[in-house]
Amino acid sequence: MANSAQAKKRARQATKRRVYNVGLRSKLRTAIKSVRKAILSENQATAQGVFNNAMSTIDSIAGKGIIHKNKAARCKSRLNAAIKLMS
């Protein structure tokens, strides 16, 4: 447990940051699931629209350092490839 005032403050900050990051990570997973669900519905126009929204979410979360930029690129690439296979 933290003893100094500085360590106590850092522990408080880490807790706040963790809660914030968990929320963003959940938002990311939801965006990916929504694209996969749209792909399963087999409507390419809808899937493309949902993918465009998810892309901006993925990019913003990668920009904040919640996930690595390469993971974001891999995610977008796989979702885009799945949408292209629909046609």
mmCIF file as gemmi writes it, N, C-alpha and C atoms, coordinates in Angstrom:
data_model
loop_
_atom_site.group_PDB
_atom_site.id
_atom_site.type_symbol
_atom_site.label_atom_id
_atom_site.label_alt_id
_atom_site.label_comp_id
_atom_site.label_asym_id
_atom_site.label_entity_id
_atom_site.label_seq_id
_atom_site.pdbx_PDB_ins_code
_atom_site.Cartn_x
_atom_site.Cartn_y
_atom_site.Cartn_z
_atom_site.occupancy
_atom_site.B_iso_or_equiv
_atom_site.pdbx_formal_charge
_atom_site.auth_seq_id
_atom_site.auth_asym_id
_atom_site.pdbx_PDB_model_num
ATOM 1 N N . MET Axp A 1 ? 0.841 -1.18 0 1 0 ? 1 A 1
ATOM 2 C CA . MET Axp A 1 ? 0 0 0 1 0 ? 1 A 1
ATOM 3 C C . MET Axp A 1 ? 0.886 1.243 0 1 0 ? 1 A 1
ATOM 4 N N . ALA Axp A 2 ? 0.352 2.292 -0.599 1 0 ? 2 A 1
ATOM 5 C CA . ALA Axp A 2 ? 1.098 3.54 -0.707 1 0 ? 2 A 1
ATOM 6 C C . ALA Axp A 2 ? 1.255 4.197 0.662 1 0 ? 2 A 1
ATOM 7 N N . ASN Axp A 3 ? 2.45 4.7 0.937 1 0 ? 3 A 1
ATOM 8 C CA . ASN Axp A 3 ? 2.719 5.367 2.208 1 0 ? 3 A 1
ATOM 9 C C . ASN Axp A 3 ? 2.866 6.874 2.063 1 0 ? 3 A 1
ATOM 10 N N . SER Axp A 4 ? 3.563 7.307 1.024 1 0 ? 4 A 1
ATOM 11 C CA . SER Axp A 4 ? 3.788 8.745 0.865 1 0 ? 4 A 1
ATOM 12 C C . SER Axp A 4 ? 2.576 9.391 0.19 1 0 ? 4 A 1
ATOM 13 N N . ALA Axp A 5 ? 2.48 10.686 0.307 1 0 ? 5 A 1
ATOM 14 C CA . ALA Axp A 5 ? 1.379 11.429 -0.303 1 0 ? 5 A 1
ATOM 15 C C . ALA Axp A 5 ? 1.412 11.297 -1.818 1 0 ? 5 A 1
ATOM 16 N N . GLN Axp A 6 ? 2.618 11.317 -2.379 1 0 ? 6 A 1
ATOM 17 C CA . GLN Axp A 6 ? 2.777 11.203 -3.824 1 0 ? 6 A 1
ATOM 18 C C . GLN Axp A 6 ? 2.278 9.835 -4.312 1 0 ? 6 A 1
ATOM 19 N N . ALA Axp A 7 ? 2.641 8.782 -3.585 1 0 ? 7 A 1
ATOM 20 C CA . ALA Axp A 7 ? 2.231 7.436 -3.98 1 0 ? 7 A 1
ATOM 21 C C . ALA Axp A 7 ? 0.718 7.26 -3.847 1 0 ? 7 A 1
ATOM 22 N N . LYS Axp A 8 ? 0.134 7.88 -2.83 1 0 ? 8 A 1
ATOM 23 C CA . LYS Axp A 8 ? -1.319 7.804 -2.658 1 0 ? 8 A 1
ATOM 24 C C . LYS Axp A 8 ? -2.03 8.493 -3.813 1 0 ? 8 A 1
ATOM 25 N N . LYS Axp A 9 ? -1.507 9.647 -4.211 1 0 ? 9 A 1
ATOM 26 C CA . LYS Axp A 9 ? -2.106 10.374 -5.325 1 0 ? 9 A 1
ATOM 27 C C . LYS Axp A 9 ? -1.993 9.572 -6.619 1 0 ? 9 A 1
ATOM 28 N N . ARG Axp A 10 ? -0.827 8.978 -6.846 1 0 ? 10 A 1
ATOM 29 C CA . ARG Axp A 10 ? -0.636 8.171 -8.056 1 0 ? 10 A 1
ATOM 30 C C . ARG Axp A 10 ? -1.587 6.971 -8.062 1 0 ? 10 A 1
ATOM 31 N N . ALA Axp A 11 ? -1.842 6.387 -6.903 1 0 ? 11 A 1
ATOM 32 C CA . ALA Axp A 11 ? -2.777 5.265 -6.816 1 0 ? 11 A 1
ATOM 33 C C . ALA Axp A 11 ? -4.19 5.722 -7.172 1 0 ? 11 A 1
ATOM 34 N N . ARG Axp A 12 ? -4.586 6.909 -6.691 1 0 ? 12 A 1
ATOM 35 C CA . ARG Axp A 12 ? -5.901 7.456 -7.031 1 0 ? 12 A 1
ATOM 36 C C . ARG Axp A 12 ? -6.005 7.721 -8.535 1 0 ? 12 A 1
ATOM 37 N N . GLN Axp A 13 ? -4.955 8.287 -9.094 1 0 ? 13 A 1
ATOM 38 C CA . GLN Axp A 13 ? -4.958 8.591 -10.525 1 0 ? 13 A 1
ATOM 39 C C . GLN Axp A 13 ? -5.037 7.311 -11.362 1 0 ? 13 A 1
ATOM 40 N N . ALA Axp A 14 ? -4.295 6.297 -10.925 1 0 ? 14 A 1
ATOM 41 C CA . ALA Axp A 14 ? -4.286 5.028 -11.659 1 0 ? 14 A 1
ATOM 42 C C . ALA Axp A 14 ? -5.673 4.393 -11.65 1 0 ? 14 A 1
ATOM 43 N N . THR Axp A 15 ? -6.366 4.502 -10.528 1 0 ? 15 A 1
ATOM 44 C CA . THR Axp A 15 ? -7.712 3.941 -10.431 1 0 ? 15 A 1
ATOM 45 C C . THR Axp A 15 ? -8.665 4.662 -11.378 1 0 ? 15 A 1
ATOM 46 N N . LYS Axp A 16 ? -8.602 5.99 -11.391 1 0 ? 16 A 1
ATOM 47 C CA . LYS Axp A 16 ? -9.456 6.765 -12.293 1 0 ? 16 A 1
ATOM 48 C C . LYS Axp A 16 ? -9.156 6.44 -13.754 1 0 ? 16 A 1
ATOM 49 N N . ARG Axp A 17 ? -7.884 6.376 -14.068 1 0 ? 17 A 1
ATOM 50 C CA . ARG Axp A 17 ? -7.478 6.107 -15.447 1 0 ? 17 A 1
ATOM 51 C C . ARG Axp A 17 ? -7.921 4.719 -15.886 1 0 ? 17 A 1
ATOM 52 N N . ARG Axp A 18 ? -7.825 3.751 -14.962 1 0 ? 18 A 1
ATOM 53 C CA . ARG Axp A 18 ? -8.218 2.387 -15.276 1 0 ? 18 A 1
ATOM 54 C C . ARG Axp A 18 ? -9.707 2.317 -15.615 1 0 ? 18 A 1
ATOM 55 N N . VAL Axp A 19 ? -10.526 2.986 -14.815 1 0 ? 19 A 1
ATOM 56 C CA . VAL Axp A 19 ? -11.971 2.998 -15.061 1 0 ? 19 A 1
ATOM 57 C C . VAL Axp A 19 ? -12.273 3.629 -16.417 1 0 ? 19 A 1
ATOM 58 N N . TYR Axp A 20 ? -11.602 4.709 -16.736 1 0 ? 20 A 1
ATOM 59 C CA . TYR Axp A 20 ? -11.786 5.388 -18.016 1 0 ? 20 A 1
ATOM 60 C C . TYR Axp A 20 ? -11.38 4.476 -19.173 1 0 ? 20 A 1
ATOM 61 N N . ASN Axp A 21 ? -10.238 3.806 -19.035 1 0 ? 21 A 1
ATOM 62 C CA . ASN Axp A 21 ? -9.747 2.936 -20.094 1 0 ? 21 A 1
ATOM 63 C C . ASN Axp A 21 ? -10.65 1.727 -20.29 1 0 ? 21 A 1
ATOM 64 N N . VAL Axp A 22 ? -11.195 1.179 -19.208 1 0 ? 22 A 1
ATOM 65 C CA . VAL Axp A 22 ? -12.102 0.038 -19.315 1 0 ? 22 A 1
ATOM 66 C C . VAL Axp A 22 ? -13.331 0.427 -20.128 1 0 ? 22 A 1
ATOM 67 N N . GLY Axp A 23 ? -13.844 1.621 -19.888 1 0 ? 23 A 1
ATOM 68 C CA . GLY Axp A 23 ? -14.998 2.096 -20.645 1 0 ? 23 A 1
ATOM 69 C C . GLY Axp A 23 ? -14.698 2.239 -22.126 1 0 ? 23 A 1
ATOM 70 N N . LEU Axp A 24 ? -13.541 2.774 -22.438 1 0 ? 24 A 1
ATOM 71 C CA . LEU Axp A 24 ? -13.169 2.926 -23.848 1 0 ? 24 A 1
ATOM 72 C C . LEU Axp A 24 ? -12.963 1.58 -24.516 1 0 ? 24 A 1
ATOM 73 N N . ARG Axp A 25 ? -12.34 0.642 -23.799 1 0 ? 25 A 1
ATOM 74 C CA . ARG Axp A 25 ? -12.108 -0.689 -24.358 1 0 ? 25 A 1
ATOM 75 C C . ARG Axp A 25 ? -13.44 -1.391 -24.634 1 0 ? 25 A 1
ATOM 76 N N . SER Axp A 26 ? -14.405 -1.173 -23.748 1 0 ? 26 A 1
ATOM 77 C CA . SER Axp A 26 ? -15.732 -1.74 -23.943 1 0 ? 26 A 1
ATOM 78 C C . SER Axp A 26 ? -16.408 -1.13 -25.175 1 0 ? 26 A 1
ATOM 79 N N . LYS Axp A 27 ? -16.239 0.166 -25.351 1 0 ? 27 A 1
ATOM 80 C CA . LYS Axp A 27 ? -16.786 0.856 -26.522 1 0 ? 27 A 1
ATOM 81 C C . LYS Axp A 27 ? -16.182 0.28 -27.807 1 0 ? 27 A 1
ATOM 82 N N . LEU Axp A 28 ? -14.889 -0.02 -27.773 1 0 ? 28 A 1
ATOM 83 C CA . LEU Axp A 28 ? -14.203 -0.609 -28.921 1 0 ? 28 A 1
ATOM 84 C C . LEU Axp A 28 ? -14.783 -1.975 -29.246 1 0 ? 28 A 1
ATOM 85 N N . ARG Axp A 29 ? -14.922 -2.818 -28.239 1 0 ? 29 A 1
ATOM 86 C CA . ARG Axp A 29 ? -15.446 -4.172 -28.454 1 0 ? 29 A 1
ATOM 87 C C . ARG Axp A 29 ? -16.872 -4.122 -28.994 1 0 ? 29 A 1
ATOM 88 N N . THR Axp A 30 ? -17.669 -3.199 -28.488 1 0 ? 30 A 1
ATOM 89 C CA . THR Axp A 30 ? -19.043 -3.054 -28.964 1 0 ? 30 A 1
ATOM 90 C C . THR Axp A 30 ? -19.064 -2.64 -30.426 1 0 ? 30 A 1
ATOM 91 N N . ALA Axp A 31 ? -18.183 -1.731 -30.813 1 0 ? 31 A 1
ATOM 92 C CA . ALA Axp A 31 ? -18.126 -1.285 -32.204 1 0 ? 31 A 1
ATOM 93 C C . ALA Axp A 31 ? -17.761 -2.446 -33.132 1 0 ? 31 A 1
ATOM 94 N N . ILE Axp A 32 ? -16.801 -3.266 -32.713 1 0 ? 32 A 1
ATOM 95 C CA . ILE Axp A 32 ? -16.377 -4.409 -33.531 1 0 ? 32 A 1
ATOM 96 C C . ILE Axp A 32 ? -17.507 -5.426 -33.644 1 0 ? 32 A 1
ATOM 97 N N . LYS Axp A 33 ? -18.181 -5.678 -32.515 1 0 ? 33 A 1
ATOM 98 C CA . LYS Axp A 33 ? -19.293 -6.635 -32.541 1 0 ? 33 A 1
ATOM 99 C C . LYS Axp A 33 ? -20.42 -6.146 -33.438 1 0 ? 33 A 1
ATOM 100 N N . SER Axp A 34 ? -20.678 -4.859 -33.451 1 0 ? 34 A 1
ATOM 101 C CA . SER Axp A 34 ? -21.756 -4.325 -34.288 1 0 ? 34 A 1
ATOM 102 C C . SER Axp A 34 ? -21.435 -4.504 -35.768 1 0 ? 34 A 1
ATOM 103 N N . VAL Axp A 35 ? -20.164 -4.371 -36.132 1 0 ? 35 A 1
ATOM 104 C CA . VAL Axp A 35 ? -19.774 -4.59 -37.524 1 0 ? 35 A 1
ATOM 105 C C . VAL Axp A 35 ? -19.941 -6.057 -37.88 1 0 ? 35 A 1
ATOM 106 N N . ARG Axp A 36 ? -19.498 -6.949 -36.988 1 0 ? 36 A 1
ATOM 107 C CA . ARG Axp A 36 ? -19.643 -8.388 -37.256 1 0 ? 36 A 1
ATOM 108 C C . ARG Axp A 36 ? -21.112 -8.785 -37.377 1 0 ? 36 A 1
ATOM 109 N N . LYS Axp A 37 ? -21.942 -8.181 -36.559 1 0 ? 37 A 1
ATOM 110 C CA . LYS Axp A 37 ? -23.38 -8.469 -36.62 1 0 ? 37 A 1
ATOM 111 C C . LYS Axp A 37 ? -23.958 -7.982 -37.946 1 0 ? 37 A 1
ATOM 112 N N . ALA Axp A 38 ? -23.531 -6.814 -38.401 1 0 ? 38 A 1
ATOM 113 C CA . ALA Axp A 38 ? -23.989 -6.289 -39.683 1 0 ? 38 A 1
ATOM 114 C C . ALA Axp A 38 ? -23.515 -7.169 -40.839 1 0 ? 38 A 1
ATOM 115 N N . ILE Axp A 39 ? -22.323 -7.733 -40.718 1 0 ? 39 A 1
ATOM 116 C CA . ILE Axp A 39 ? -21.803 -8.625 -41.756 1 0 ? 39 A 1
ATOM 117 C C . ILE Axp A 39 ? -22.653 -9.894 -41.815 1 0 ? 39 A 1
ATOM 118 N N . LEU Axp A 40 ? -23.04 -10.412 -40.659 1 0 ? 40 A 1
ATOM 119 C CA . LEU Axp A 40 ? -23.871 -11.617 -40.626 1 0 ? 40 A 1
ATOM 120 C C . LEU Axp A 40 ? -25.262 -11.371 -41.195 1 0 ? 40 A 1
ATOM 121 N N . SER Axp A 41 ? -25.741 -10.143 -41.132 1 0 ? 41 A 1
ATOM 122 C CA . SER Axp A 41 ? -27.057 -9.82 -41.694 1 0 ? 41 A 1
ATOM 123 C C . SER Axp A 41 ? -27.028 -9.814 -43.222 1 0 ? 41 A 1
ATOM 124 N N . GLU Axp A 42 ? -25.842 -9.828 -43.801 1 0 ? 42 A 1
ATOM 125 C CA . GLU Axp A 42 ? -25.614 -9.923 -45.249 1 0 ? 42 A 1
ATOM 126 C C . GLU Axp A 42 ? -26.182 -8.742 -46.025 1 0 ? 42 A 1
ATOM 127 N N . ASN Axp A 43 ? -26.153 -7.578 -45.419 1 0 ? 43 A 1
ATOM 128 C CA . ASN Axp A 43 ? -26.521 -6.344 -46.119 1 0 ? 43 A 1
ATOM 129 C C . ASN Axp A 43 ? -25.25 -5.503 -46.196 1 0 ? 43 A 1
ATOM 130 N N . GLN Axp A 44 ? -24.658 -5.467 -47.38 1 0 ? 44 A 1
ATOM 131 C CA . GLN Axp A 44 ? -23.345 -4.842 -47.519 1 0 ? 44 A 1
ATOM 132 C C . GLN Axp A 44 ? -23.381 -3.338 -47.263 1 0 ? 44 A 1
ATOM 133 N N . ALA Axp A 45 ? -24.433 -2.676 -47.68 1 0 ? 45 A 1
ATOM 134 C CA . ALA Axp A 45 ? -24.518 -1.225 -47.489 1 0 ? 45 A 1
ATOM 135 C C . ALA Axp A 45 ? -24.574 -0.887 -45.998 1 0 ? 45 A 1
ATOM 136 N N . THR Axp A 46 ? -25.374 -1.64 -45.257 1 0 ? 46 A 1
ATOM 137 C CA . THR Axp A 46 ? -25.464 -1.416 -43.808 1 0 ? 46 A 1
ATOM 138 C C . THR Axp A 46 ? -24.134 -1.719 -43.139 1 0 ? 46 A 1
ATOM 139 N N . ALA Axp A 47 ? -23.531 -2.831 -43.544 1 0 ? 47 A 1
ATOM 140 C CA . ALA Axp A 47 ? -22.248 -3.229 -42.953 1 0 ? 47 A 1
ATOM 141 C C . ALA Axp A 47 ? -21.183 -2.167 -43.21 1 0 ? 47 A 1
ATOM 142 N N . GLN Axp A 48 ? -21.189 -1.596 -44.4 1 0 ? 48 A 1
ATOM 143 C CA . GLN Axp A 48 ? -20.192 -0.574 -44.726 1 0 ? 48 A 1
ATOM 144 C C . GLN Axp A 48 ? -20.404 0.679 -43.885 1 0 ? 48 A 1
ATOM 145 N N . GLY Axp A 49 ? -21.653 1.056 -43.686 1 0 ? 49 A 1
ATOM 146 C CA . GLY Axp A 49 ? -21.947 2.224 -42.856 1 0 ? 49 A 1
ATOM 147 C C . GLY Axp A 49 ? -21.533 2.029 -41.414 1 0 ? 49 A 1
ATOM 148 N N . VAL Axp A 50 ? -21.834 0.855 -40.874 1 0 ? 50 A 1
ATOM 149 C CA . VAL Axp A 50 ? -21.452 0.555 -39.49 1 0 ? 50 A 1
ATOM 150 C C . VAL Axp A 50 ? -19.932 0.479 -39.379 1 0 ? 50 A 1
ATOM 151 N N . PHE Axp A 51 ? -19.293 -0.055 -40.424 1 0 ? 51 A 1
ATOM 152 C CA . PHE Axp A 51 ? -17.829 -0.161 -40.421 1 0 ? 51 A 1
ATOM 153 C C . PHE Axp A 51 ? -17.184 1.222 -40.405 1 0 ? 51 A 1
ATOM 154 N N . ASN Axp A 52 ? -17.754 2.168 -41.137 1 0 ? 52 A 1
ATOM 155 C CA . ASN Axp A 52 ? -17.191 3.526 -41.158 1 0 ? 52 A 1
ATOM 156 C C . ASN Axp A 52 ? -17.252 4.161 -39.77 1 0 ? 52 A 1
ATOM 157 N N . ASN Axp A 53 ? -18.348 3.949 -39.054 1 0 ? 53 A 1
ATOM 158 C CA . ASN Axp A 53 ? -18.45 4.461 -37.68 1 0 ? 53 A 1
ATOM 159 C C . ASN Axp A 53 ? -17.447 3.767 -36.767 1 0 ? 53 A 1
ATOM 160 N N . ALA Axp A 54 ? -17.323 2.458 -36.931 1 0 ? 54 A 1
ATOM 161 C CA . ALA Axp A 54 ? -16.405 1.689 -36.088 1 0 ? 54 A 1
ATOM 162 C C . ALA Axp A 54 ? -14.958 2.088 -36.36 1 0 ? 54 A 1
ATOM 163 N N . MET Axp A 55 ? -14.657 2.422 -37.613 1 0 ? 55 A 1
ATOM 164 C CA . MET Axp A 55 ? -13.294 2.809 -37.961 1 0 ? 55 A 1
ATOM 165 C C . MET Axp A 55 ? -12.862 4.048 -37.195 1 0 ? 55 A 1
ATOM 166 N N . SER Axp A 56 ? -13.745 5.017 -37.089 1 0 ? 56 A 1
ATOM 167 C CA . SER Axp A 56 ? -13.375 6.231 -36.36 1 0 ? 56 A 1
ATOM 168 C C . SER Axp A 56 ? -13.216 5.931 -34.873 1 0 ? 56 A 1
ATOM 169 N N . THR Axp A 57 ? -14.047 5.037 -34.34 1 0 ? 57 A 1
ATOM 170 C CA . THR Axp A 57 ? -13.912 4.645 -32.935 1 0 ? 57 A 1
ATOM 171 C C . THR Axp A 57 ? -12.584 3.944 -32.698 1 0 ? 57 A 1
ATOM 172 N N . ILE Axp A 58 ? -12.244 3.017 -33.569 1 0 ? 58 A 1
ATOM 173 C CA . ILE Axp A 58 ? -10.989 2.267 -33.443 1 0 ? 58 A 1
ATOM 174 C C . ILE Axp A 58 ? -9.8 3.218 -33.516 1 0 ? 58 A 1
ATOM 175 N N . ASP Axp A 59 ? -9.837 4.15 -34.462 1 0 ? 59 A 1
ATOM 176 C CA . ASP Axp A 59 ? -8.733 5.099 -34.616 1 0 ? 59 A 1
ATOM 177 C C . ASP Axp A 59 ? -8.57 5.996 -33.394 1 0 ? 59 A 1
ATOM 178 N N . SER Axp A 60 ? -9.692 6.467 -32.852 1 0 ? 60 A 1
ATOM 179 C CA . SER Axp A 60 ? -9.596 7.364 -31.7 1 0 ? 60 A 1
ATOM 180 C C . SER Axp A 60 ? -9.058 6.629 -30.476 1 0 ? 60 A 1
ATOM 181 N N . ILE Axp A 61 ? -9.451 5.38 -30.3 1 0 ? 61 A 1
ATOM 182 C CA . ILE Axp A 61 ? -8.983 4.613 -29.148 1 0 ? 61 A 1
ATOM 183 C C . ILE Axp A 61 ? -7.506 4.25 -29.312 1 0 ? 61 A 1
ATOM 184 N N . ALA Axp A 62 ? -7.092 3.97 -30.547 1 0 ? 62 A 1
ATOM 185 C CA . ALA Axp A 62 ? -5.673 3.696 -30.787 1 0 ? 62 A 1
ATOM 186 C C . ALA Axp A 62 ? -4.854 4.969 -30.576 1 0 ? 62 A 1
ATOM 187 N N . GLY Axp A 63 ? -5.406 6.1 -30.939 1 0 ? 63 A 1
ATOM 188 C CA . GLY Axp A 63 ? -4.708 7.364 -30.751 1 0 ? 63 A 1
ATOM 189 C C . GLY Axp A 63 ? -4.498 7.703 -29.289 1 0 ? 63 A 1
ATOM 190 N N . LYS Axp A 64 ? -5.395 7.242 -28.433 1 0 ? 64 A 1
ATOM 191 C CA . LYS Axp A 64 ? -5.27 7.49 -27 1 0 ? 64 A 1
ATOM 192 C C . LYS Axp A 64 ? -4.367 6.468 -26.312 1 0 ? 64 A 1
ATOM 193 N N . GLY Axp A 65 ? -3.909 5.476 -27.059 1 0 ? 65 A 1
ATOM 194 C CA . GLY Axp A 65 ? -2.985 4.5 -26.494 1 0 ? 65 A 1
ATOM 195 C C . GLY Axp A 65 ? -3.661 3.361 -25.74 1 0 ? 65 A 1
ATOM 196 N N . ILE Axp A 66 ? -4.967 3.215 -25.882 1 0 ? 66 A 1
ATOM 197 C CA . ILE Axp A 66 ? -5.664 2.122 -25.205 1 0 ? 66 A 1
ATOM 198 C C . ILE Axp A 66 ? -5.304 0.804 -25.862 1 0 ? 66 A 1
ATOM 199 N N . ILE Axp A 67 ? -5.223 0.804 -27.189 1 0 ? 67 A 1
ATOM 200 C CA . ILE Axp A 67 ? -4.722 -0.361 -27.924 1 0 ? 67 A 1
ATOM 201 C C . ILE Axp A 67 ? -3.59 0.121 -28.821 1 0 ? 67 A 1
ATOM 202 N N . HIS Axp A 68 ? -2.768 -0.815 -29.245 1 0 ? 68 A 1
ATOM 203 C CA . HIS Axp A 68 ? -1.634 -0.485 -30.103 1 0 ? 68 A 1
ATOM 204 C C . HIS Axp A 68 ? -2.133 -0.134 -31.499 1 0 ? 68 A 1
ATOM 205 N N . LYS Axp A 69 ? -1.415 0.739 -32.194 1 0 ? 69 A 1
ATOM 206 C CA . LYS Axp A 69 ? -1.844 1.168 -33.53 1 0 ? 69 A 1
ATOM 207 C C . LYS Axp A 69 ? -1.859 -0.001 -34.512 1 0 ? 69 A 1
ATOM 208 N N . ASN Axp A 70 ? -0.961 -0.977 -34.336 1 0 ? 70 A 1
ATOM 209 C CA . ASN Axp A 70 ? -0.959 -2.126 -35.238 1 0 ? 70 A 1
ATOM 210 C C . ASN Axp A 70 ? -2.174 -3.013 -35.007 1 0 ? 70 A 1
ATOM 211 N N . LYS Axp A 71 ? -2.615 -3.119 -33.758 1 0 ? 71 A 1
ATOM 212 C CA . LYS Axp A 71 ? -3.833 -3.888 -33.475 1 0 ? 71 A 1
ATOM 213 C C . LYS Axp A 71 ? -5.03 -3.211 -34.116 1 0 ? 71 A 1
ATOM 214 N N . ALA Axp A 72 ? -5.069 -1.895 -34.064 1 0 ? 72 A 1
ATOM 215 C CA . ALA Axp A 72 ? -6.154 -1.15 -34.684 1 0 ? 72 A 1
ATOM 216 C C . ALA Axp A 72 ? -6.165 -1.388 -36.195 1 0 ? 72 A 1
ATOM 217 N N . ALA Axp A 73 ? -5.009 -1.339 -36.803 1 0 ? 73 A 1
ATOM 218 C CA . ALA Axp A 73 ? -4.903 -1.558 -38.244 1 0 ? 73 A 1
ATOM 219 C C . ALA Axp A 73 ? -5.326 -2.979 -38.604 1 0 ? 73 A 1
ATOM 220 N N . ARG Axp A 74 ? -4.923 -3.935 -37.798 1 0 ? 74 A 1
ATOM 221 C CA . ARG Axp A 74 ? -5.278 -5.334 -38.038 1 0 ? 74 A 1
ATOM 222 C C . ARG Axp A 74 ? -6.794 -5.53 -37.934 1 0 ? 74 A 1
ATOM 223 N N . CYS Axp A 75 ? -7.385 -4.913 -36.943 1 0 ? 75 A 1
ATOM 224 C CA . CYS Axp A 75 ? -8.838 -4.993 -36.741 1 0 ? 75 A 1
ATOM 225 C C . CYS Axp A 75 ? -9.579 -4.435 -37.951 1 0 ? 75 A 1
ATOM 226 N N . LYS Axp A 76 ? -9.198 -3.238 -38.352 1 0 ? 76 A 1
ATOM 227 C CA . LYS Axp A 76 ? -9.856 -2.594 -39.478 1 0 ? 76 A 1
ATOM 228 C C . LYS Axp A 76 ? -9.681 -3.407 -40.756 1 0 ? 76 A 1
ATOM 229 N N . SER Axp A 77 ? -8.488 -3.955 -40.949 1 0 ? 77 A 1
ATOM 230 C CA . SER Axp A 77 ? -8.211 -4.729 -42.145 1 0 ? 77 A 1
ATOM 231 C C . SER Axp A 77 ? -9.071 -5.985 -42.202 1 0 ? 77 A 1
ATOM 232 N N . ARG Axp A 78 ? -9.192 -6.688 -41.085 1 0 ? 78 A 1
ATOM 233 C CA . ARG Axp A 78 ? -9.975 -7.924 -41.067 1 0 ? 78 A 1
ATOM 234 C C . ARG Axp A 78 ? -11.464 -7.642 -41.268 1 0 ? 78 A 1
ATOM 235 N N . LEU Axp A 79 ? -11.959 -6.587 -40.66 1 0 ? 79 A 1
ATOM 236 C CA . LEU Axp A 79 ? -13.372 -6.253 -40.834 1 0 ? 79 A 1
ATOM 237 C C . LEU Axp A 79 ? -13.652 -5.838 -42.273 1 0 ? 79 A 1
ATOM 238 N N . ASN Axp A 80 ? -12.749 -5.056 -42.843 1 0 ? 80 A 1
ATOM 239 C CA . ASN Axp A 80 ? -12.916 -4.614 -44.226 1 0 ? 80 A 1
ATOM 240 C C . ASN Axp A 80 ? -12.868 -5.798 -45.187 1 0 ? 80 A 1
ATOM 241 N N . ALA Axp A 81 ? -11.964 -6.743 -44.935 1 0 ? 81 A 1
ATOM 242 C CA . ALA Axp A 81 ? -11.87 -7.931 -45.782 1 0 ? 81 A 1
ATOM 243 C C . ALA Axp A 81 ? -13.152 -8.752 -45.703 1 0 ? 81 A 1
ATOM 244 N N . ALA Axp A 82 ? -13.731 -8.847 -44.519 1 0 ? 82 A 1
ATOM 245 C CA . ALA Axp A 82 ? -14.982 -9.608 -44.363 1 0 ? 82 A 1
ATOM 246 C C . ALA Axp A 82 ? -16.125 -8.921 -45.112 1 0 ? 82 A 1
ATOM 247 N N . ILE Axp A 83 ? -16.134 -7.587 -45.128 1 0 ? 83 A 1
ATOM 248 C CA . ILE Axp A 83 ? -17.172 -6.86 -45.858 1 0 ? 83 A 1
ATOM 249 C C . ILE Axp A 83 ? -16.986 -7.049 -47.369 1 0 ? 83 A 1
ATOM 250 N N . LYS Axp A 84 ? -15.741 -7.046 -47.827 1 0 ? 84 A 1
ATOM 251 C CA . LYS Axp A 84 ? -15.492 -7.229 -49.252 1 0 ? 84 A 1
ATOM 252 C C . LYS Axp A 84 ? -15.876 -8.633 -49.715 1 0 ? 84 A 1
ATOM 253 N N . LEU Axp A 85 ? -15.775 -9.617 -48.835 1 0 ? 85 A 1
ATOM 254 C CA . LEU Axp A 85 ? -16.146 -10.999 -49.197 1 0 ? 85 A 1
ATOM 255 C C . LEU Axp A 85 ? -17.64 -11.136 -49.41 1 0 ? 85 A 1
ATOM 256 N N . MET Axp A 86 ? -18.418 -10.211 -48.903 1 0 ? 86 A 1
ATOM 257 C CA . MET Axp A 86 ? -19.869 -10.299 -49.03 1 0 ? 86 A 1
ATOM 258 C C . MET Axp A 86 ? -20.322 -10.131 -50.473 1 0 ? 86 A 1
ATOM 259 N N . SER Axp A 87 ? -19.604 -9.365 -51.264 1 0 ? 87 A 1
ATOM 260 C CA . SER Axp A 87 ? -20.047 -9.084 -52.634 1 0 ? 87 A 1
ATOM 261 C C . SER Axp A 87 ? -19.705 -10.212 -53.594 1 0 ? 87 A 1
